[in-house]
C-alpha cells in the first residue's frame, strides 16, 4: 500500500508543490486564457467597425481608437503588476513560489 502511494507521488509531482505555487499557477493560467478571449472579442469588434465604416454606416476616429487600445493595454499591465505584488505578499517562501507559479501559469496558458 505504501509503495503505491510512493508511485502515485512520482507520477503526480503537482502533489508535492506548495499551495503558493499552485495559487500562482492557477491565477497566471486564468489571466492568460482570459486575455486571449478578450483579444478575440476586441478583434471581432474592430473588424466589425471597419466593415461598418467601409459601408458608410459609421466613421472611425483613428486617433481615438489608438488611444483606447493604448489605455486598455496599460490597464492590463497595471492589473498584472497588481497580481504579481499580491502574490508576492504571501510568506517569503510562499511569495516566491507564488510568483514562480504565476509565471509558469502565464507560460502554459
N, C-alpha and C positions, 0 to 999 in steps of 0.2 A: 504494500500500500504506500509506504513512504517513498519507494523508488518511483512509483507512478507520479507522485507529487513532484519529485525532482525532475522527471521528464517533462511534466507539464510546465514547470518554470523555465526549462530550457527552450521549450517550443514557444512560449509566450513571454518574451523579455519585457513586454509592457507591464507585466505584473510587478516587476522589480523597480519600476520608475517611481519617483516621488510624486506626491499629489500636485506640487507646484508645477512640475514639468507637464503633467497631464492637463492641468488647467490652462497653462500657456499654450500647449499644443492645440487644445480644442478651440481656444479663442482665436489663435492665428489661423487655423483652418477655416473657421467660420467667417472671419473677416475677409480672407482671400476669396472664398466662394461668394460671399455677399457682394464684394467689389466686382467680380465678374458679371454677376446678374445685373448690377446697377449699370455697368458699362454697356451691356447688351441693350438694356432698355433705353439708355441715353442715345445709343447709336440708332436705334429704331426711330426715336423721336426726331433726331437730327435729319435722318433720311426722309421722314415724312414731311418735315419742314421744308427741305429742299424740293421735294416733289410739289408741295403746295405753292412754293414760290415760283417754280417753273410754270405751273398752271395759271399763275397770276392771282391766286386767292389771297396770299399774304406777301408781305415784304419783310425781309430779314435784315436787321441792322447787324452787320458782321462784327463791329467793334463791341457791341453789347453782348453778342454771343460769345466772343472771345473772353470778355471779362467774366461772364457767368461760368464758363468752363474753368478758367483760372481760379476763380473763387471756390468752386467745388473741389478742385484738386488740392488747394491749400487747406480747406476744411478737412478733407480726408487725411492729409498729413498731420494736422493737429490732433485728430482723433487717434491715429495710430501712435503718435508720441504719448498721448494720454494713457492709452492702454499699456504701452511699454513701462511708463512710470508707475502705473498702478500695479502691474505685475511685479515690478521691482521692489514694491513695498512689503512683500512677504518677508519672512526672516531672511537673513543674509544668504544662507544656503538655498532656501526655497525660492528667494527672489531671483537668484542667478539661474536656477534651474527653470523657473517660470519663464524668464526672458528667453532662455535657450529653447524651451518648448514652443514659445510663441514664434520664434524664428523658424524652427523646424515646421510648425504648422503652416506658416506662410509659404515655405518652400514646397511642402506636399500639396497644399490646396491648389 
